[in-house]
């Protein structure tokens, strides 16, 4: 009996993990029947702009239990084996800040049944997400039309978006703000945002951007708020953005600015401004500018 007791105490549970591997290009937006579900009539280019994303993180749940947040690309250890339900949610760097990384609030989680084997790594190649049916896109600027739909200059220099063909992707058009010769700064504002007269739970401004300067340039994003109690427009600065020679995407949280002013605000506009730091000409490029709310 003593020997049997000792043997039973020495037996151990097998804790050999299985692994799932995820690359950033595994994420995709499922746009099937988007117009039907959301009762909209976006064209193919606008749908592609809405689907554009660059989620840096994934939130993972296994059989309903959280495994935390993982930066992509990643290899995630999982103790469960055989047929396992794994649920994924995308995460973002809020306002471009690495220390603020919430879940992206506008899409459903994606549940996938995976066959896992202890000690082996399974590559997950496709994780499709769908927007919640209640998600609205107030502004979708993809620069495909020949005219400025949503932004105009608000300063004396008159700098606004020029629409050009993307030199790196000839089938795509982008917007450019050109600071050349004596033009040293810009300030552009959006058309008023219509939030369907509701108090939103989340409002994001999303955009792709890059700069052709070898030096780091900055631009700034804020809100212009008109109120029923004053003829003056309040400017609320939100985010300073460091540019890059490579395309980047930023997710800017407008929620708190809107909620702070909801009782008196009569209008909201996006303002984007900046100035070049040196004497050389610079060009700031933008694409897929969206305001999305839920």
N, C-alpha and C positions, 0 to 999 in steps of 0.2 A: 504493500500500500504506500509506503514511503517513497519508493522508486517511481510509482505511477504518479504520485503527487508532484514530485520534482519534474518529471517529464511534461506534465500538463502545464506547469508554470513556465517551462522553457519554450513552449510552442508560441509562435509569433504570427500576427496577421501579415499577409503579403501586402506591402505598401509600394510595390512597383507601379509607377505612374505610367499612364499613356499620355501622349502629347498631341496637341493640335497646333499646326503652323498656319499663320495668316500673314499674307502680304497686303500692302495698301491697296493694290489693284483688285483685291477680292471684293471690295465694297462696290455696289452699284445701286442706282435708283431704278426701281421698277415703275415705268411710266405707262404701262399697259392700261388703257381705258381711263387715263388721268382726266381728260376733258369730260368724259361721261360722269365719272365719280364726283368731280368738283364743279360740274355744270359750267365749264369754261369752254373757250374756243381758241386756245393757243395754237399757233402754227408749229411746224416741225422744229424751226430754229428756236422758238421760245421754249418749247418743251425740252430741247437739249440744254438750254440755259438753266431752266429750273432743275434739271437732273444733275447739273454740274456740282460736284462736291470734292472736298479733299479732307476727309475725316482723319485726324492723326491717331485717334485712340479707339479702343473697343472695350465695352463693358460686357462681362461674360457671366452668365448664370448657367449652372449645371443642375438639372433636376430641381429647379427653383431656388437653388442656393447660390449666393454671389461668390464668384472667384476674383472679384476686384476689377480694376481698370488696367489695361495693358496698352503700351505704346506700340504702334505698328512700325516695322514688322515685328512679330513676336512668336514665341513658342510657349504654349501654355500647358503646364502639367495638370493632369486630371486623374484622380484616383479611381473613378468609375471606369468600368470596362463594358464590353459588349454593346448592346443598343442603348444609347444615351441621348436624352434630349438636352441640347445645348442652345441657349438663347443669347443673341447678340444685340447690342445697342451701340450706335456710333457715339463718339465723344469729340469735343472740339476744344481748342484753346480759345477761351473767351477773351475777346478784345486783343488777341495775339499774345496773351500772357501765359507763359509756360506753367505757372503755378495755379492757374485757374482753369480747370479742365472738367466742366460738367458734361452731362449727357446732352446730346442734341435733342431738343424737345418736340420736334415736328414730325418724327417718323415712328412707325410701329417697330417693336422688336421683331427680329427674325429668328424663328425657332427651326432648328434643323436636327433631325435624328441621325446620329453618327454611330457607326460601328467602330468601337475603340478596342485596341489590343494592348495589354500591358507591355511596356518597354518599347512600343512602336510609336512613330510619329505619323499623323494623318494630315496631309495638306488640304486645307479648306480653300477651294479656288473661287467660290462664288457665294457671296452673302448679299442677297437683294433686300433692300428696304423699300417701304411704301410710305408716302406721306399720309398722315391722318386725313380723313375726308374733310374735317373742319379747318384744315390749314389753308390760309389765303396768301396769295402773292399780290401785294399792293403795287409793286414796281418790278418790272422785268426788263432791264436794259441790256440787250445783246449787241447793239450797234449795227444790226443788219440793215435797217432802213437808212435812207440817205438824209434824213432830217433828225434833229435832236428831239427826242420824245419827252424826256423827263428832266433834263438839266439845262440850265442856262447860266451865262456869266452874270455876276452881280457886282462887278467892280469896273473901274474906268478903263482897264486894259482890254476888256472884252474877250478874254481868253475863255473858250468853251471847248467842248469835245469836238475834235475832228474825227471823221470816220475813215479808217483806212483798212486795207487788206493786211492781215497779219503776215509779216514776212516769213515767219516760221511755219505757217499753216495757211496756204493760199485760199483754202475754201472757207476760211473764217474771217470775219471783220471784227475790229477792235476799235476802241476809242483812245485818242491821244490828246494830252494837254502839252502843247509846245511852248517852252519858255526860251525864246530865241531873241538875239540882238538886245534891244533895250527892254524887252518884256522880262521882268524878273519875278513876278508873282502871279497867282491866280486865286480866284474865289468863285466857285459855282454853287448854285443851289438847285434843289429839286422842285418839282411841282408839289403842291400840298398833298400830304398823305391822307387818304381816306380809309379809316379803320372801321368802316361800317357802323360807326356810332356805338361801338361796344368797348368794354374795358378788356383789353387783351391780357392773356396770361403770360405770353412771351412774344417779343418782337425783336427780330434780328435784321441787321443790314449785313449782307454778304457781298464780297467783291473779290475779283482777281486783279492783281496789279504787278507791275514791274517798272524799272527805270533803266535808261540806257547809259546813265552816268557810272563811271568807275568809282566815284565816291558815294557814300551813303547820303541820300537826300531824305527829307521828311515831308509828309503832308499830314493834315489834321482833319478829323471828322467830328462834327457836332450837330446839334439840333437847333433850329430856329423856331421859336414858339410864340405864336400870337395868342393873346388872351382877350377875354371880354371886358377886363377891368382896366386895360391900358392900350393906348395906340402904339406904344413902343413894342418892338420885337425883342424877346429875350434870346440871347445866344448862350447855349449850354455846351461848352467843350466836352468831348467824350474821350477821344483816343488820338494819340500821336502815333503815326505809322512810319517805321523805318523801311525804306524801299530796298529792293534787291534787283540785281540784274537778271535773276531768274523769276519766273512766274510764281507768285504765292497767292494764297487765299486767306482772307481774314473774316471772322465772324464777330460782328460788333453788336453788343447788347444795347438795344434802345429801350428796353422794358421799363427800367426805373425812371428814366427821363420822362417817359410818357405818363407813368403812374403818378409821379410827383406833381404833374401839372394838369391832371385829368379834370379837376373841378372847374378850372378857369380857362383852359386852352380852347381856342377856336381853330387853330391850325398848327400843323407840324410840317417842317421841311428839313431835309438833309442838307448840310453845308459841308463842302470839301474845299480846303484851302491849303496853300503852301507857297513857298518861295525857294528859288535856287540859292545854294550856299556860296557859289563861286561865280565866275564870269563866263564860263563855258555854257553853250546851249545844252539844255537837257530836255528830255521827253519822258513824260509819265504815261504809261499805257495801262488801260483798264479793260475789263471784260466781265460779263456775267454779274452785273450789279443788280441785286435783288433786295427787296424788303419783304420779309415773310413774317406772318403773325398767326397766332392761334388763340 
